[in-house]
Amino acid sequence: MRGRLRGWLRRTITYKWARRIVVAVIGGSILLLGVAMVVLPGPAIIVIPLGLGILGLEFAWARIWLRKLREAANDVVNRVRGRRDPVSPR
């Protein structure tokens, strides 16, 4: 019984780490591509949040950065539209 439990636990931890690594590689690559597009031609405004969104599937720091980026974008839109009181995006 003990060997079965240990094998199950090892398989579960391996899957979690494999998912985390895949998300980190794909999301990190997209994020770096978006950062490069800040100086190169390309839609950095779209690609950077996409990379953060993918990284946010596994990492809390990426979710926090994405939330701050969304709030900053809402502030810019509100200023452009001439609103004084920003509407909370909740």
Residue frames as a rotation matrix with the C-alpha (Angstrom) as fourth column:
MET 1
0.566 0.824 0.000 0.00
0.824 -0.566 0.000 0.00
0.000 0.000 -1.000 0.00
ARG 2
0.448 -0.451 -0.772 2.77
0.215 -0.784 0.582 2.40
-0.868 -0.427 -0.254 0.87
GLY 3
-0.629 -0.720 0.293 4.52
0.415 0.008 0.910 1.93
-0.657 0.694 0.294 -2.48
ARG 4
-0.127 0.691 0.712 1.29
0.976 -0.039 0.213 2.72
0.175 0.722 -0.670 -4.31
LEU 5
0.780 0.445 -0.440 0.80
0.560 -0.810 0.175 5.95
-0.278 -0.382 -0.881 -2.40
ARG 6
0.050 -0.866 -0.498 4.39
0.136 -0.488 0.862 7.03
-0.989 -0.111 0.093 -2.97
GLY 7
-0.678 -0.266 0.686 4.11
0.666 0.174 0.726 6.35
-0.313 0.948 0.059 -6.73
TRP 8
0.291 0.873 0.391 0.86
0.934 -0.348 0.082 8.33
0.207 0.341 -0.917 -6.94
LEU 9
0.714 -0.070 -0.696 2.38
0.331 -0.843 0.424 11.25
-0.616 -0.534 -0.579 -5.06
ARG 10
-0.364 -0.928 -0.077 5.46
0.268 -0.184 0.946 11.28
-0.892 0.324 0.316 -7.27
ARG 11
-0.485 0.255 0.836 3.32
0.874 0.102 0.476 11.27
0.036 0.961 -0.272 -10.42
THR 12
0.624 0.779 -0.058 1.16
0.781 -0.619 0.089 14.15
0.034 -0.101 -0.994 -9.11
ILE 13
0.448 -0.539 -0.713 4.12
0.149 -0.742 0.654 16.33
-0.881 -0.400 -0.252 -8.19
THR 14
-0.595 -0.700 0.394 5.76
0.475 0.089 0.875 15.64
-0.648 0.708 0.280 -11.55
TYR 15
-0.067 0.660 0.749 2.62
0.973 -0.121 0.194 16.70
0.219 0.742 -0.634 -13.45
LYS 16
0.808 0.385 -0.446 2.34
0.514 -0.830 0.214 19.93
-0.287 -0.402 -0.869 -11.43
TRP 17
0.081 -0.869 -0.489 5.96
0.072 -0.484 0.872 20.83
-0.994 -0.106 0.023 -12.04
ALA 18
-0.603 -0.275 0.749 5.74
0.715 0.231 0.660 19.95
-0.354 0.933 0.057 -15.73
ARG 19
0.379 0.822 0.424 2.68
0.905 -0.425 0.014 22.19
0.192 0.379 -0.905 -16.14
ARG 20
0.751 -0.130 -0.647 4.40
0.261 -0.842 0.472 25.00
-0.607 -0.523 -0.599 -14.27
ILE 21
-0.325 -0.945 -0.023 7.51
0.246 -0.108 0.963 24.72
-0.913 0.307 0.268 -16.45
VAL 22
-0.411 0.236 0.881 5.49
0.912 0.120 0.393 24.67
-0.013 0.964 -0.264 -19.69
VAL 23
0.707 0.706 0.022 3.47
0.704 -0.707 0.068 27.72
0.064 -0.032 -0.997 -18.61
ALA 24
0.483 -0.602 -0.636 6.67
0.147 -0.660 0.736 29.53
-0.863 -0.449 -0.231 -17.58
VAL 25
-0.554 -0.752 0.357 8.42
0.465 0.077 0.882 28.82
-0.691 0.655 0.307 -20.89
ILE 26
-0.222 0.537 0.814 5.47
0.945 -0.088 0.316 29.72
0.241 0.839 -0.488 -23.14
GLY 27
0.788 0.590 -0.178 4.31
0.616 -0.746 0.254 32.73
0.017 -0.310 -0.951 -21.11
GLY 28
0.316 -0.769 -0.556 7.86
0.249 -0.499 0.830 33.98
-0.916 -0.401 0.034 -20.57
SER 29
-0.590 -0.522 0.615 8.65
0.697 0.054 0.715 33.72
-0.407 0.851 0.332 -24.27
ILE 30
0.144 0.730 0.668 5.52
0.893 -0.387 0.231 35.63
0.427 0.563 -0.707 -25.24
LEU 31
0.837 0.138 -0.530 6.22
0.434 -0.757 0.489 38.27
-0.334 -0.639 -0.693 -22.57
LEU 32
-0.109 -0.960 -0.258 9.82
0.330 -0.280 0.901 38.72
-0.937 0.013 0.348 -23.77
LEU 33
-0.489 0.022 0.872 8.60
0.872 -0.009 0.489 38.96
0.018 1.000 -0.014 -27.35
GLY 34
0.586 0.785 0.201 6.17
0.754 -0.619 0.219 41.69
0.296 0.024 -0.955 -26.28
VAL 35
0.603 -0.455 -0.655 8.88
0.269 -0.656 0.705 43.60
-0.751 -0.601 -0.273 -24.44
ALA 36
-0.514 -0.801 0.307 11.06
0.553 -0.036 0.832 43.39
-0.656 0.597 0.461 -27.57
MET 37
-0.125 0.561 0.819 8.13
0.951 -0.167 0.259 44.76
0.282 0.811 -0.512 -29.57
VAL 38
0.606 0.256 -0.753 8.29
0.544 -0.825 0.157 47.95
-0.581 -0.504 -0.639 -27.52
VAL 39
-0.014 -0.697 -0.717 11.31
-0.332 -0.673 0.661 48.96
-0.943 0.247 -0.222 -29.62
LEU 40
-0.944 -0.232 0.233 10.69
0.113 0.437 0.893 46.70
-0.309 0.869 -0.386 -32.63
PRO 41
-0.550 0.798 -0.247 7.65
-0.787 -0.397 0.472 46.90
0.279 0.454 0.846 -34.87
GLY 42
-0.645 0.410 -0.644 4.75
0.322 0.911 0.257 44.91
0.693 -0.041 -0.720 -33.50
PRO 43
0.227 0.871 0.435 1.69
-0.212 -0.392 0.895 45.04
0.950 -0.296 0.096 -31.25
ALA 44
-0.746 -0.619 -0.248 3.41
0.118 0.243 -0.963 45.17
0.656 -0.747 -0.108 -27.85
ILE 45
-0.586 0.589 0.556 0.24
-0.805 -0.505 -0.313 46.53
0.096 -0.631 0.770 -26.23
ILE 46
0.531 0.798 -0.284 -1.50
-0.773 0.594 0.224 43.24
0.347 0.100 0.932 -27.05
VAL 47
0.286 -0.481 -0.829 1.38
-0.029 0.860 -0.509 40.77
0.958 0.169 0.232 -26.63
ILE 48
-0.722 -0.611 0.323 2.60
-0.310 -0.132 -0.942 41.87
0.618 -0.780 -0.094 -23.17
PRO 49
-0.206 0.691 0.692 -0.80
-0.962 -0.014 -0.272 41.39
-0.179 -0.722 0.668 -21.45
LEU 50
0.669 0.408 -0.621 -1.17
-0.573 0.816 -0.080 38.07
0.474 0.409 0.780 -23.28
GLY 51
-0.157 -0.828 -0.538 2.15
-0.012 0.546 -0.838 36.85
0.988 -0.125 -0.095 -21.89
LEU 52
-0.798 -0.093 0.596 1.22
-0.559 -0.255 -0.789 38.03
0.225 -0.963 0.151 -18.39
GLY 53
0.223 0.962 0.156 -2.15
-0.975 0.217 0.057 36.31
0.021 -0.165 0.986 -18.71
ILE 54
0.530 -0.118 -0.840 -0.51
-0.201 0.944 -0.260 33.00
0.824 0.307 0.477 -19.58
LEU 55
-0.583 -0.799 -0.145 2.00
0.023 0.162 -0.987 33.37
0.812 -0.578 -0.076 -16.75
GLY 56
-0.503 0.468 0.726 -0.88
-0.843 -0.452 -0.293 34.30
0.191 -0.759 0.622 -14.44
LEU 57
0.449 0.639 -0.624 -2.24
-0.483 0.762 0.433 30.77
0.752 0.107 0.650 -14.81
GLU 58
0.453 -0.373 -0.810 0.52
0.588 0.808 -0.042 29.56
0.670 -0.457 0.585 -12.47
PHE 59
-0.523 -0.796 -0.305 2.23
0.790 -0.320 -0.523 32.58
0.318 -0.515 0.796 -10.90
ALA 60
0.390 0.710 -0.586 0.66
0.887 -0.460 0.032 35.09
-0.247 -0.533 -0.809 -8.51
TRP 61
-0.307 -0.565 -0.766 3.18
0.313 -0.820 0.480 37.84
-0.899 -0.092 0.429 -9.34
ALA 62
-0.945 -0.022 0.326 2.03
0.324 -0.170 0.931 37.80
0.035 0.985 0.168 -12.97
ARG 63
-0.015 1.000 0.021 -1.63
0.923 0.006 0.384 38.13
0.384 0.025 -0.923 -11.91
ILE 64
0.283 0.050 -0.958 -0.68
0.680 -0.715 0.163 41.15
-0.677 -0.697 -0.237 -9.76
TRP 65
-0.717 -0.611 -0.335 1.25
0.164 -0.615 0.771 42.80
-0.678 0.498 0.541 -12.63
LEU 66
-0.733 0.506 0.455 -1.64
0.576 0.105 0.811 42.14
0.363 0.856 -0.368 -15.01
ARG 67
0.291 0.854 -0.431 -4.10
0.957 -0.256 0.139 43.70
0.008 -0.453 -0.892 -12.56
LYS 68
0.005 -0.373 -0.928 -1.87
0.385 -0.856 0.346 46.80
-0.923 -0.359 0.139 -12.19
LEU 69
-0.928 -0.349 0.129 -1.51
0.225 -0.251 0.942 47.04
-0.296 0.903 0.311 -15.97
ARG 70
-0.329 0.897 0.296 -5.28
0.839 0.134 0.527 46.82
0.433 0.422 -0.797 -16.39
GLU 71
0.409 0.460 -0.788 -5.84
0.810 -0.581 0.082 49.53
-0.420 -0.672 -0.610 -13.76
ALA 72
-0.423 -0.642 -0.640 -3.29
0.194 -0.754 0.627 51.81
-0.885 0.141 0.443 -15.43
ALA 73
-0.899 0.143 0.415 -4.94
0.420 0.010 0.907 51.28
0.125 0.990 -0.069 -18.81
ASN 74
0.100 0.991 -0.086 -8.35
0.963 -0.074 0.260 52.10
0.251 -0.109 -0.962 -17.31
ASP 75
0.174 -0.114 -0.978 -6.90
0.560 -0.805 0.194 55.30
-0.810 -0.582 -0.076 -15.80
VAL 76
-0.836 -0.526 -0.157 -5.54
0.139 -0.480 0.866 56.35
-0.531 0.702 0.474 -19.20
VAL 77
-0.603 0.687 0.406 -8.88
0.670 0.160 0.725 55.64
0.433 0.709 -0.557 -20.90
ASN 78
0.325 0.753 -0.572 -10.74
0.937 -0.337 0.089 57.61
-0.126 -0.565 -0.815 -18.22
ARG 79
-0.184 -0.466 -0.865 -8.39
0.312 -0.862 0.399 60.58
-0.932 -0.197 0.304 -18.63
VAL 80
-0.964 -0.171 0.202 -8.81
0.232 -0.182 0.955 60.52
-0.127 0.968 0.215 -22.40
ARG 81
-0.291 0.940 0.177 -12.59
0.786 0.129 0.605 60.41
0.546 0.315 -0.776 -22.07
GLY 82
-0.497 0.008 0.868 -12.49
-0.183 -0.978 -0.096 63.28
0.848 -0.207 0.488 -19.57
ARG 83
0.601 0.693 -0.397 -13.91
0.241 0.317 0.917 61.46
0.762 -0.648 0.023 -16.57
ARG 84
0.034 -0.577 0.816 -12.80
-0.749 -0.555 -0.361 62.77
0.662 -0.599 -0.451 -13.22
ASP 85
0.102 0.068 0.992 -13.91
-0.852 0.521 0.052 59.84
-0.514 -0.851 0.111 -11.09
PRO 86
-0.668 -0.372 -0.644 -12.46
-0.678 0.661 0.320 56.60
0.307 0.651 -0.694 -12.38
VAL 87
0.521 0.854 -0.007 -14.97
-0.816 0.500 0.288 53.77
0.249 -0.145 0.958 -12.54
SER 88
-0.225 -0.591 0.775 -13.83
-0.775 0.590 0.225 50.74
-0.590 -0.550 -0.591 -10.58
PRO 89
-0.225 0.108 -0.968 -13.43
-0.845 0.474 0.249 47.70
0.486 0.874 -0.015 -12.92
ARG 90
-0.918 -0.098 0.384 -15.06
-0.316 0.766 -0.560 45.20
-0.239 -0.636 -0.734 -10.54
